[in-house]
Amino acid sequence: MVQAMINISEDANQVLNIVKARFNLKDKSEAIERVVLNYGGDLLEPELRPEFIQKIRQIEKEGKFKAFDSIDELRKDIENA
């Protein structure tokens, strides 16, 4: 485990206190870890769930996709729908 001394604003401190209380965490270190890991999941590319991949493959088999050669073709298709 890495230890670090940090300086944070009062607003950030209040957010950490809220996270700590909301999730019944022992200390602010756990609150920081929770916030960072939750936010980090948004930054990093998540792996696709197997059920999502299976659903997309099923849609491909059924032929529900439509290919367009240009944006203009797509625009015409949308406007005519």
HELIX and SHEET records of a PDB file:
HELIX    1   1 GLU A   10  ARG A   22  1                                  13    
HELIX    2   2 LYS A   28  LEU A   43  1                                  16    
HELIX    3   3 PRO A   50  GLU A   62  1                                  13    
HELIX    4   4 ILE A   71  ASN A   80  1                                  10    
END                                                                             
